[in-house]
Amino acid sequence: MQRFKALYDAGRYWDAHEALEQLWRATTDAELAGLYRGMIQVAAAYVHLERGNLRGGERLLRKATTNLERCPPTRGGVAGDRLLEQIASCLRSVQAGTTPAPPSLTLTDTY
């Protein structure tokens, strides 16, 4: 997750997506798989948004929300409640026709 965050924070959304995909495919924990899938979708949404594809970005942010809502708030070391609030704000911006700044990721000590 640390590598994902470093790449994501650097604006390297595709690389972040790829880094976390390895963990997602390797886990047998359904909750953790949902968390990883949601984080991958957030990163992929920003690949679309950077390219001006608001519809694709919105679609992926909605899918990410669905996956992240299924996880406990700090599952996998991610402050999920805070992230969901930020994604909701991003969705409002996209619906208004603007590209929002990406949500910031806050990691916790709880895994």
C-alpha positions as CSV (number, residue, x, y, z in Angstrom):
1,M,0.0,0.0,0.0
2,Q,2.9,2.3,0.7
3,R,4.2,2.0,-2.9
4,F,0.7,2.7,-4.2
5,K,0.5,5.8,-2.1
6,A,3.9,7.1,-3.1
7,L,3.0,6.7,-6.8
8,Y,-0.5,8.1,-6.4
9,D,0.8,11.1,-4.5
10,A,3.4,11.7,-7.3
11,G,0.5,11.8,-9.8
12,R,1.6,8.6,-11.4
13,Y,-1.9,7.1,-11.3
14,W,-1.4,4.4,-13.9
15,D,1.7,3.2,-12.1
16,A,-0.1,3.3,-8.8
17,H,-2.9,1.2,-10.3
18,E,-0.4,-1.3,-11.6
19,A,1.4,-1.6,-8.2
20,L,-1.8,-2.3,-6.3
21,E,-3.1,-4.7,-8.9
22,Q,-0.5,-7.3,-7.9
23,L,-1.7,-7.2,-4.3
24,W,-5.3,-7.4,-5.4
25,R,-4.8,-10.5,-7.5
26,A,-2.8,-12.2,-4.7
27,T,-5.2,-11.7,-1.8
28,T,-7.7,-14.3,-0.7
29,D,-9.3,-11.9,1.8
30,A,-12.6,-10.6,0.2
31,E,-12.7,-7.4,2.2
32,L,-9.1,-6.6,1.4
33,A,-9.7,-7.4,-2.3
34,G,-12.6,-4.9,-2.3
35,L,-10.4,-2.3,-0.8
36,Y,-7.7,-2.9,-3.3
37,R,-10.2,-2.9,-6.2
38,G,-11.6,0.4,-5.0
39,M,-8.2,2.0,-4.7
40,I,-7.3,0.8,-8.2
41,Q,-10.5,2.3,-9.5
42,V,-9.7,5.7,-7.9
43,A,-6.3,5.7,-9.5
44,A,-7.8,4.6,-12.9
45,A,-10.4,7.3,-12.6
46,Y,-7.7,9.9,-12.5
47,V,-6.1,8.5,-15.6
48,H,-9.4,9.2,-17.3
49,L,-9.9,12.6,-15.7
50,E,-6.4,13.8,-16.7
51,R,-7.2,12.9,-20.3
52,G,-10.5,14.9,-20.1
53,N,-12.7,11.8,-20.0
54,L,-15.1,13.0,-17.3
55,R,-17.7,10.3,-18.0
56,G,-15.1,7.5,-17.6
57,G,-13.7,9.1,-14.5
58,E,-17.1,9.5,-13.0
59,R,-18.0,5.8,-13.7
60,L,-14.8,4.6,-12.0
61,L,-15.3,6.8,-9.0
62,R,-18.8,5.4,-8.6
63,K,-17.5,1.9,-8.8
64,A,-14.7,2.7,-6.3
65,T,-17.3,4.1,-3.9
66,T,-19.3,0.9,-4.1
67,N,-16.2,-1.2,-3.3
68,L,-14.9,1.0,-0.6
69,E,-18.2,1.3,1.2
70,R,-18.1,-2.5,1.8
71,C,-14.9,-2.2,3.8
72,P,-14.5,-1.3,7.5
73,P,-13.3,2.4,7.8
74,T,-9.6,1.6,8.4
75,R,-9.3,-1.7,6.6
76,G,-5.9,-2.2,4.9
77,G,-4.4,0.9,6.6
78,V,-6.5,3.4,4.6
79,A,-8.7,6.0,6.2
80,G,-11.7,4.9,4.2
81,D,-14.4,7.3,5.6
82,R,-12.3,10.3,4.8
83,L,-11.5,8.9,1.3
84,L,-15.2,8.3,0.7
85,E,-16.0,11.9,1.6
86,Q,-13.4,13.2,-0.8
87,I,-14.6,10.9,-3.6
88,A,-18.2,12.3,-3.1
89,S,-16.8,15.8,-3.5
90,C,-14.9,14.7,-6.6
91,L,-18.1,13.3,-8.0
92,R,-19.9,16.6,-7.5
93,S,-17.2,18.4,-9.3
94,V,-17.3,16.0,-12.2
95,Q,-21.1,16.3,-12.4
96,A,-20.6,20.0,-12.6
97,G,-18.3,19.5,-15.6
98,T,-14.9,20.2,-13.9
99,T,-11.9,18.0,-13.2
100,P,-11.4,17.9,-9.5
101,A,-8.1,17.5,-7.7
102,P,-7.6,13.9,-6.7
103,P,-8.6,12.7,-3.2
104,S,-5.6,12.6,-0.8
105,L,-4.9,9.2,0.7
106,T,-4.4,9.0,4.4
107,L,-2.8,5.8,5.7
108,T,-3.4,4.6,9.2
109,D,-1.5,2.2,11.5
110,T,-4.5,-0.2,11.4
111,Y,-4.2,-3.1,9.0
